[in-house]
Amino acid sequence: MQLSEFILANREPILTEWEAFARSCKPASGVMDIEALRDHANDMLTAIARDLGIPQNSAEQSEKSKGNAEDPPSESETAAEEHGAGRAESGFSVDQMVAEFRALRASVIRLWTQAQGGELRTADIEDLTRFNESIDQALAESVSRYNQDLDQAKEVFLAILGHDLRTPLGAIYTSASFMVETQALQEPALTLTTRIARSASRTVAMVGDLLDFTRARLGGGIPVERAPMSIGKMVHDVVDEIAAANPKRRFEVETRREGNGEWDCERLTQALSNLISNAVQHGDDGSLVCVEVEGGDGDVRIAIHNRGKPIPKDRLNGIFNPMKPRNKVVEPAAGGPQGSLGLGLYIAQQIIQAHQGSIEVESNAEHGTTFTVCLPRHGKDAG
């Protein structure tokens, strides 16, 4: 009997063995939906049996061995994808889900080999090879969907966490700031309350970064609301604020034909603050941080330059990657900002891209480090 025929004729013993294995996957199996499991498994067995009956050439065989189906059967989810989604929701680990496919593979091969009398013909070997390819394809689809759903669940969790933390942190910051501003506190209460206000402020900023990060990662991007503004004035305001917090550093702003445009002032202020603070943090102590603004006919370029240890070449390509290994991040300069999630450059990039602009970086020992931002004066949809 061909393997495809055997699978269709022996669904129940195959499903029974697979169900028994799935029940052994503790503790997730405690909430396992057996009916859904059987539906997914039954559909996967049907798809595998159908695939075994379709001729394929060597190129198709090679692609399938890599877990790449030639064409999806339809726009709807495959049974394997539904299984991966169900396993992510049920709390199975990816290792447990992979073990399920190993168990399914072993059950089918063992039962079929027994039915064949323990001897396989040449045609049976081909069937067995095709079966393994189909299992690999189903496994690839399940793992892909499992990871996709799990990643999305993590992002949603972070977004909810960040949103819920904002209110109590805002209350701490506002209350501590009010107590400091009243000038009614005596030492050491004044110093301790000032420290609380500063720590709360940094934490609120980190929560804001977390919310922006999750918003961008969930596919919505960072929203911007364009309005007429002077980018030169905005740059001066940002530099003045950072200079006040870093009295030992020198700053210089040069503007040439910057003019006006339509941008989101609050978001651009956030992006420029991240970039300039980054230049302060990683630049040499006492060195000059230079911000140049130059306007063109349809866009404006902003260059932030600092002198200091150059960014290693192996980090330049992934400099805006929020998931870069933490052990490769340059340590903060003495006296630099603390309490960062390391998302500043990523968020700055997302804000600039939301304005349909671009950002580039150059860094070497001779010329220092320069981040260059290019922003169109108006959105593409503007008339």
MOBELCOR-V539577 format. One record per pair of residues at least 12 apart in sequence whose C-alpha atoms are under 6 Angstrom apart, sorted by the first residue. I is the first residue (numbers start at 1). GAP is how many residues later the second one is. If there is no record, write none. Layout:
I/GAP ; I/GAP
This chain:
4/45 ; 4/48 ; 18/86 ; 28/63 ; 28/64 ; 40/39 ; 40/43 ; 43/36 ; 44/35 ; 48/86 ; 64/69 ; 65/68 ; 67/69 ; 67/70 ; 67/73 ; 80/58 ; 80/61 ; 80/62 ; 81/60 ; 81/61 ; 81/64 ; 84/58 ; 84/61 ; 84/62 ; 85/60 ; 85/61 ; 88/58 ; 155/59 ; 159/52 ; 159/55 ; 162/45 ; 162/49 ; 173/24 ; 173/27 ; 176/17 ; 176/21 ; 177/20 ; 224/40 ; 225/39 ; 226/36 ; 226/37 ; 226/38 ; 227/35 ; 227/36 ; 228/33 ; 228/34 ; 229/31 ; 229/32 ; 230/30 ; 249/37 ; 250/38 ; 251/37 ; 251/38 ; 251/39 ; 252/38 ; 253/37 ; 253/38 ; 253/39 ; 254/38 ; 255/37 ; 255/38 ; 255/39 ; 256/38 ; 257/37 ; 257/38 ; 258/36 ; 258/37 ; 261/116 ; 262/115 ; 262/116 ; 271/77 ; 274/70 ; 279/27 ; 281/51 ; 281/52 ; 281/55 ; 282/51 ; 283/23 ; 283/24 ; 283/25 ; 284/24 ; 289/16 ; 289/17 ; 290/14 ; 290/15 ; 291/12 ; 291/13 ; 298/78 ; 298/79 ; 299/76 ; 299/77 ; 299/78 ; 300/74 ; 300/75 ; 301/72 ; 301/73 ; 302/70 ; 302/71 ; 303/68 ; 303/69 ; 304/66 ; 304/67 ; 305/64 ; 305/65 ; 306/62 ; 306/63 ; 307/61 ; 310/53 ; 310/54 ; 310/55 ; 311/52 ; 320/25 ; 320/26 ; 322/21 ; 322/24 ; 357/17 ; 357/18 ; 358/15 ; 358/16 ; 359/13 ; 359/14 ; 360/12
